[in-house]
Amino acid sequence: MDWFISLAIAIPFVALGTAIVRDCRGLRSSFYQPRIGPPSEAAEQRYGRVIRLVGWVFIVLSLYPLAAETIRLFL
């Protein structure tokens, strides 16, 4: 049961992290774009790496409990 709970929690966070990393529907660029108009290249260079890193943190940290529960399941 704990494995299913970990999976239920991990799926939305992995989806959110993937959307941030891949800039799905402009999600990543919406964090640093001006209110009207397209995001600037300077803002992409300044904040793009940090926001991508946050996306990877969402992906990796949400998989740790799932991996731990999988290991506990088979031990």
Stockholm file with secondary structure:
# STOCKHOLM 1.0

chainA/1-75         MDWFISLAIAIPFVALGTAIVRDCRGLRSSFYQPRIGPPSEAAEQRYGRVIRLVGWVFIVLSLYPLAAETIRLFL
#=GR chainA/1-75 SS CHHHHHHHHHHHHHHHHHHHHHTGGGTTGGGTSCSSSCCCHHHHHHHHHHHHHHHHHHHHHHHHHHHHHHHHHHC
#=GC SS_cons        CHHHHHHHHHHHHHHHHHHHHHTGGGTTGGGTSCSSSCCCHHHHHHHHHHHHHHHHHHHHHHHHHHHHHHHHHHC
//
